[in-house]
Amino acid sequence: MAEGPDQAGSPGGEGHARWVRLSHGIITLSVLILAFSGFEILMVHPRLYWGKAGNDLTPALLELPISRNYKHGGYDKPVPLTERASGPVSANRTYDIFNENGWGRSLHFLAAWFLLLPGLLYLLLGLLGGHFRSHIWPRVRDLAPRQIWGDLVAHLRLRIPAASGGPRYGLLQKCAYSFVIFVAAPLMVATGLTMSPAVTAVFPFLLDFFGGIQSARTIHFFTSAVLLLFVIVHVVMVVRSGFRRQIRAMTVGR
């Protein structure tokens, strides 16, 4: 679906297509809910592991200092779960923990579908309609080191050109959008699905591909952090380039 000229936009400019604006709005709301519920889930167990299993009694790859569940002591005597001394152990806690995991996971999984389905529609229409080719993918000749460096310096100095009211993106914007659309977002969705027992019961190869559910959780966390950083920078760029004009262009198309 090709994009037509924006009759109410800037002279000579192109506005965002209606399907782009609609999918952008749904995905934005979904991302906000995912960020909120994901942080709540992380507060319940602020430890990341690598491999197939992990709990409070196994070494963590990373511990995050959030909530009262961070680095708490107070366990009964560990009980081995197998006859091997080096095997897994279990122990009861002797302190109250923060635990709001039930509704957090349900809300997180529900919001994920409002990211996945519009995202797939956006991907399909973008590929078939030429949106990615026309506006998102950087051209090979534009990827010269000198041009990349110049655009990077301009962004670091917050020399952001005024918004055009349409999909006219700079070089770094195209690179960032391409990375998010074709690398980070699919990786976040795939690792999220890998943490669902219902999904891996049908597609068990996901656990092998990511090296276990705990590895998938860790990759999911770092990918989400990258996407959150992208959102923050994206909002800063929107404000710097003309907040009212950008919001108008992405909502009502004017």
C-alpha positions in Angstrom: 0.0 0.0 0.0 1.8 3.1 -1.2 1.6 6.4 0.7 -0.1 9.3 -0.9 0.6 13.0 -0.5 -0.7 14.7 2.7 -3.1 17.3 1.4 -3.3 19.0 4.8 0.4 18.6 5.6 3.4 20.6 4.7 3.6 21.8 1.1 5.4 19.3 -1.1 5.5 16.8 1.8 4.1 13.4 2.4 2.0 12.4 5.4 1.9 9.1 7.2 -0.5 6.6 5.7 -3.5 5.8 7.8 -2.4 2.2 8.5 1.0 3.5 9.7 -0.7 5.9 12.1 -3.2 3.3 13.4 -0.6 0.6 14.0 1.7 3.2 15.6 -1.0 4.2 18.1 -1.8 0.6 19.1 1.8 -0.4 19.4 2.6 2.7 21.5 -0.2 1.8 24.0 1.0 -1.8 24.0 4.6 -0.8 24.7 3.6 1.4 27.6 1.6 -1.5 29.2 4.4 -4.0 28.5 7.0 -1.7 30.2 4.8 -1.3 33.3 3.8 -4.9 33.7 7.3 -6.1 32.7 8.9 -4.0 35.4 6.4 -5.4 37.9 7.3 -8.9 36.9 11.0 -8.1 37.3 10.4 -6.7 40.8 9.1 -10.1 41.9 12.3 -11.9 40.9 15.0 -9.3 40.1 17.6 -11.9 39.1 18.7 -13.0 35.7 20.3 -16.4 34.8 21.8 -18.2 31.9 20.7 -21.7 31.0 17.6 -23.9 31.6 17.0 -23.2 35.3 17.5 -20.7 38.0 16.2 -19.6 41.4 17.2 -17.6 44.5 19.6 -20.4 45.6 21.5 -20.6 42.3 24.2 -18.1 41.2 22.7 -15.2 39.1 24.2 -13.7 36.0 22.9 -10.3 37.1 21.0 -9.0 40.2 18.9 -5.9 39.9 18.6 -3.7 43.0 14.8 -3.3 42.7 12.1 -4.2 45.3 12.6 -5.8 48.7 13.3 -9.2 47.0 16.8 -8.0 46.0 19.6 -10.0 47.8 17.5 -11.0 50.8 18.7 -13.5 53.2 16.7 -15.6 55.6 16.3 -19.2 54.3 15.8 -22.4 56.2 18.4 -25.1 55.9 18.7 -26.0 52.1 17.3 -29.5 51.3 18.9 -31.4 48.3 16.5 -32.4 45.7 18.6 -35.3 44.4 21.2 -37.6 45.9 24.1 -35.6 44.2 25.7 -33.1 46.5 26.2 -30.7 43.6 22.6 -31.0 42.5 19.8 -28.5 43.0 18.6 -27.6 46.4 15.4 -26.0 47.9 14.8 -24.0 51.0 11.8 -22.1 52.4 12.1 -18.3 52.9 11.8 -16.9 56.4 10.7 -13.4 55.2 7.8 -11.8 53.4 8.5 -11.1 49.7 6.9 -8.8 47.1 4.8 -11.0 44.9 2.3 -9.6 42.4 3.2 -12.0 39.7 -0.2 -13.4 38.7 -1.9 -10.2 37.3 1.4 -8.9 36.1 2.1 -11.9 33.8 -1.5 -12.0 32.6 -1.5 -8.3 31.7 2.0 -8.6 30.1 0.9 -11.5 27.9 -2.3 -9.8 26.9 -0.6 -6.6 26.0 2.0 -8.6 23.9 -0.7 -9.6 21.5 -1.5 -6.0 20.8 2.1 -5.6 19.9 2.4 -8.7 17.9 -0.7 -8.5 15.7 -0.4 -4.9 14.6 3.3 -5.4 14.3 2.8 -8.3 11.8 0.2 -6.2 9.9 2.7 -3.2 9.8 5.4 -5.6 8.6 3.3 -7.1 5.9 1.9 -3.8 4.5 5.3 -2.2 4.8 6.9 -4.9 2.7 4.1 -5.2 0.1 3.4 -1.5 -0.2 7.0 -0.3 -0.5 6.9 1.7 2.8 10.2 0.2 4.0 11.9 0.5 0.7 10.8 4.2 0.3 11.2 5.5 3.9 12.9 3.1 6.3 15.8 1.2 4.6 18.9 3.3 4.2 20.5 3.2 0.8 23.9 1.7 0.5 25.5 4.9 -0.8 24.2 6.7 2.3 26.1 4.4 4.6 29.5 6.0 4.0 31.4 6.5 7.3 31.7 10.2 6.7 27.9 10.6 6.4 27.2 8.4 9.4 29.7 10.3 11.5 28.3 13.7 10.4 24.7 12.6 11.3 25.8 11.2 14.6 27.6 14.5 15.6 24.6 16.5 14.6 22.3 14.3 16.8 24.7 14.5 19.8 24.7 18.3 19.5 20.9 18.1 19.3 21.0 19.8 15.9 17.7 18.3 14.8 16.0 19.6 11.7 12.4 20.7 11.9 9.7 18.0 11.3 8.3 17.7 7.8 5.0 16.3 9.0 5.7 13.0 7.1 8.0 10.0 6.8 11.2 11.9 5.8 13.8 10.3 8.0 17.5 11.0 8.4 20.2 8.4 8.1 20.5 7.5 11.8 16.7 7.4 12.0 16.5 4.9 9.2 19.2 2.7 10.8 17.5 2.8 14.2 14.1 2.0 12.8 15.5 -0.8 10.6 17.2 -2.3 13.7 14.1 -2.1 15.8 11.7 -3.4 13.2 13.8 -6.3 11.9 16.0 -7.3 14.8 15.1 -6.0 18.3 11.3 -6.3 18.1 11.3 -9.9 16.6 13.9 -11.0 19.1 11.8 -9.6 22.0 8.7 -11.4 20.7 10.5 -14.7 20.1 12.1 -14.8 23.6 8.8 -13.8 25.2 7.0 -16.6 23.5 9.8 -19.0 24.6 8.9 -18.2 28.2 5.4 -19.5 27.7 4.9 -23.2 28.5 1.9 -23.3 26.2 4.0 -22.1 23.2 7.0 -24.2 23.9 4.8 -27.3 24.2 3.9 -26.8 20.5 7.3 -25.4 19.4 9.9 -27.0 21.7 12.8 -26.0 19.4 12.5 -22.5 20.8 14.0 -23.6 24.1 16.9 -25.3 22.4 17.4 -22.3 20.1 17.8 -19.8 23.0 19.6 -22.2 25.3 16.8 -22.6 27.9 14.0 -20.6 29.4 16.3 -18.6 31.7 18.6 -17.6 28.8 15.5 -16.5 26.9 14.4 -14.4 29.9 17.8 -12.7 30.1 17.9 -12.0 26.3 14.3 -10.7 26.6 15.3 -8.3 29.4 18.3 -6.8 27.6 16.4 -6.5 24.3 13.6 -4.7 26.2 16.2 -2.4 27.7 17.5 -1.5 24.3 14.0 -0.9 23.0 13.2 1.3 26.1 16.3 3.4 25.3 15.2 3.7 21.7 11.8 5.0 22.9 13.4 7.6 25.2 15.7 8.9 22.4 12.7 8.8 20.0 10.6 11.0 22.3 13.5 13.4 22.7 13.9 13.7 19.0 10.1 14.2 18.5 10.2 17.1 21.1 13.3 18.7 19.5 12.0 18.5 15.9 8.6 20.0 16.6 6.4 18.1 19.1 3.0 19.5 18.0 3.6 19.0 14.3 4.9 15.4 14.9 2.1 14.4 17.1 -0.5 15.8 14.7 1.2 14.0 11.7 1.2 10.7 13.5 -2.4 10.9 14.9 -4.7 12.8 12.6 -2.3 12.9 9.6 -2.0 16.7 9.4 
